[in-house]
Amino acid sequence: MMRRVKILVSGRVQGVYFRMFTQKKAKQIGINGCARNLSDGRVEIIAEADHGSIEKFIKWCHKGPVTARIDHVEIAELHSDEALTSFEIK
């Protein structure tokens, strides 16, 4: 069963290639969705995959790449009618 979540990551996550590393990790794990910068300095990630892959990805989001500093991660469950087919940087 597919699971979709919105992940909000705060800390030093803009200007450190966070979205690019996120896309790379998502593709490695098999996550579809997107990542975008928010005006308040956070990064918003929409991620969709099976439950195990989502849990692995959320765990990675708490650590992030070495260029970033993660201060806080918020997770919200989302519902969707149609499946996502790739992972994009917006």
C-alpha positions as a Markdown table, in Angstrom:
| # | Residue | x | y | z |
|---|---|---|---|---|
| 1 | Met | 0.0 | 0.0 | 0.0 |
| 2 | Met | 1.3 | 3.4 | -1.0 |
| 3 | Arg | 1.8 | 6.1 | 1.6 |
| 4 | Arg | 2.1 | 9.9 | 0.9 |
| 5 | Val | 3.6 | 12.4 | 3.4 |
| 6 | Lys | 4.5 | 16.0 | 3.5 |
| 7 | Ile | 7.9 | 16.6 | 5.2 |
| 8 | Leu | 8.9 | 20.1 | 6.4 |
| 9 | Val | 12.6 | 20.4 | 7.2 |
| 10 | Ser | 14.0 | 23.4 | 9.0 |
| 11 | Gly | 17.6 | 24.4 | 9.8 |
| 12 | Arg | 20.3 | 25.2 | 7.3 |
| 13 | Val | 18.6 | 23.6 | 4.3 |
| 14 | Gln | 18.6 | 26.3 | 1.7 |
| 15 | Gly | 21.7 | 27.2 | -0.3 |
| 16 | Val | 23.4 | 23.9 | 0.6 |
| 17 | Tyr | 22.1 | 21.6 | -2.2 |
| 18 | Phe | 19.6 | 20.0 | 0.2 |
| 19 | Arg | 17.0 | 19.6 | -2.6 |
| 20 | Met | 19.5 | 18.0 | -5.0 |
| 21 | Phe | 20.7 | 15.5 | -2.3 |
| 22 | Thr | 17.1 | 14.8 | -1.4 |
| 23 | Gln | 16.2 | 14.0 | -5.0 |
| 24 | Lys | 19.2 | 11.7 | -5.2 |
| 25 | Lys | 18.3 | 9.9 | -2.0 |
| 26 | Ala | 14.6 | 9.6 | -3.1 |
| 27 | Lys | 15.6 | 8.0 | -6.3 |
| 28 | Gln | 17.9 | 5.5 | -4.5 |
| 29 | Ile | 15.1 | 4.5 | -2.2 |
| 30 | Gly | 12.3 | 4.5 | -4.8 |
| 31 | Ile | 10.4 | 7.6 | -3.6 |
| 32 | Asn | 8.3 | 9.7 | -5.9 |
| 33 | Gly | 7.3 | 13.3 | -5.2 |
| 34 | Cys | 9.0 | 16.7 | -5.1 |
| 35 | Ala | 11.1 | 19.1 | -3.0 |
| 36 | Arg | 10.8 | 22.9 | -2.9 |
| 37 | Asn | 12.2 | 25.8 | -0.9 |
| 38 | Leu | 9.7 | 27.8 | 1.2 |
| 39 | Ser | 9.9 | 31.5 | 1.8 |
| 40 | Asp | 10.4 | 30.9 | 5.5 |
| 41 | Gly | 13.7 | 29.1 | 4.9 |
| 42 | Arg | 12.3 | 25.5 | 5.2 |
| 43 | Val | 12.2 | 22.9 | 2.6 |
| 44 | Glu | 8.9 | 21.1 | 1.8 |
| 45 | Ile | 9.1 | 17.6 | 0.5 |
| 46 | Ile | 6.1 | 15.6 | -0.8 |
| 47 | Ala | 7.1 | 11.9 | -0.8 |
| 48 | Glu | 5.1 | 8.8 | -1.9 |
| 49 | Ala | 6.2 | 5.1 | -1.7 |
| 50 | Asp | 5.5 | 2.0 | 0.2 |
| 51 | His | 5.5 | 2.3 | 4.0 |
| 52 | Gly | 9.0 | 0.9 | 4.5 |
| 53 | Ser | 10.6 | 3.2 | 1.9 |
| 54 | Ile | 8.8 | 6.2 | 3.4 |
| 55 | Glu | 10.1 | 5.4 | 6.9 |
| 56 | Lys | 13.7 | 5.0 | 5.5 |
| 57 | Phe | 13.4 | 8.3 | 3.7 |
| 58 | Ile | 12.0 | 10.1 | 6.8 |
| 59 | Lys | 14.9 | 8.8 | 8.8 |
| 60 | Trp | 17.3 | 10.2 | 6.2 |
| 61 | Cys | 15.5 | 13.6 | 6.3 |
| 62 | His | 16.3 | 13.9 | 10.1 |
| 63 | Lys | 20.0 | 13.6 | 9.2 |
| 64 | Gly | 20.2 | 15.1 | 5.7 |
| 65 | Pro | 23.4 | 15.6 | 3.7 |
| 66 | Val | 26.6 | 16.8 | 5.4 |
| 67 | Thr | 26.2 | 20.2 | 3.9 |
| 68 | Ala | 23.0 | 20.8 | 5.8 |
| 69 | Arg | 22.0 | 21.2 | 9.5 |
| 70 | Ile | 18.6 | 19.8 | 10.4 |
| 71 | Asp | 16.9 | 21.5 | 13.3 |
| 72 | His | 13.4 | 20.2 | 13.0 |
| 73 | Val | 11.4 | 17.8 | 10.8 |
| 74 | Glu | 7.6 | 17.8 | 10.7 |
| 75 | Ile | 5.6 | 15.0 | 9.1 |
| 76 | Ala | 2.0 | 15.1 | 7.9 |
| 77 | Glu | 0.1 | 12.3 | 6.2 |
| 78 | Leu | -1.5 | 13.2 | 2.9 |
| 79 | His | -4.2 | 11.5 | 0.9 |
| 80 | Ser | -4.2 | 11.4 | -2.9 |
| 81 | Asp | -6.3 | 10.2 | -5.8 |
| 82 | Glu | -3.5 | 9.8 | -8.3 |
| 83 | Ala | 0.0 | 8.4 | -7.9 |
| 84 | Leu | 3.2 | 10.4 | -8.4 |
| 85 | Thr | 5.6 | 9.1 | -11.1 |
| 86 | Ser | 9.0 | 10.8 | -10.4 |
| 87 | Phe | 10.8 | 13.0 | -8.0 |
| 88 | Glu | 11.2 | 16.6 | -9.0 |
| 89 | Ile | 12.9 | 19.7 | -7.6 |
| 90 | Lys | 10.6 | 22.7 | -7.8 |
